[in-house]
C-alpha cells in the first residue's frame, strides 16, 4: 500500500469526503486528490497535519506499519530495572563482604581473648585449686 493509499484509507475510515478534508487541510482539492493518487508527494508538514487530523501515526502513514514504541519503551524500562537491581545486588554483595571481614576479625579477636582468658585462669592459683 502506498502513502497516498494509506492517506485515503484513513480519511475514508474517519468518514471525511475528499473535498471536505482538502478544505480542512487548507489545500486545493485537485492537489489533495493528486496526493491520494501518489501523483504528488506531500510535504512533511502536510503529512504531519494529515496524521494529526486523521488520528493515525506517522509511522503508519509513511512506513505502512506501526513501530512498536511501547514494546521498545517497555524493554528499556525492564533493562533499567534490571540495571538498578544489578547495582543494588552488587552493593549488597560489597556490604556482605565488608560485614564478613568485620565478623571474621571479631571472631579472631574473641578467640584471642578466650585464649588469653584460658591462660590466665590456668595460671591463676584459684584455678589450680579448683582443678584438683
Buried (B, 14 or more C-beta within 10 A) or exposed (E): EEBBEBBBBBBBEEEBEBEEBBBBBEBEBEBBBBBBEEEBEBEEEBBEBBBEBBEBBBBBBEEEEEEEEEEEEEEEEEEEEEEEEEEEEEEEEEEEEEEEEEEEEEEEEEEEEEEEEEEEEEEEEEEEEEEE
